Amino acid sequence: MRGWRVRRRWRPGGLLGLTVALVASIGLALGAPHGVSVAHADDGELRHRLEAACARIPTAEERVRTAIERLDGPADVRGSLAWIEAAIERATASGRTRIATELERRLERLTERREVLDVRLTQLERFRERCIELGVEPGAPA
């Protein structure tokens, strides 16, 4: 029987959700697509939303960089790509093909995730530049 303790699992969607929310907030603050008329950033409500979105950029960048550092870590860092590769080799050497197959799938997913994190970091850097262009300091409290 399981106790009251809940196992925490790494959920890759959390960072994705933060990035999507940040992109949507900045997109809304910068203007709507397809020629829809939107007030300038000097508008009170829109300006507040822009400041709130720009305030979240440093936190999002830090999370992405932390995830990248972990994935790029050495073989002794649990969860790094090198650690999973070493685990695949150990599982294959001991004849545990099912475990090796699952680890290979995980390695494939995390390798794709690593590529996505590079793109997200680039996007966040562009958003930071855009906030500065609009006169809002990223990280400043809204």
Buried (B, 14 or more C-beta within 10 A) or exposed (E): EEEEEEEEEEEEEEBEEBBEEBBEBBEBBBBEEEEEEBEEBEEEEBBEBBBBBBBBBBEBBEBBEEBBEBBEBEBEBEEBBBBBBBBBEEBBEEEBEEBBEEBBEBBEEBEEBBEBBEEBBEBBEEBBEBBEEBEBEBBEEE
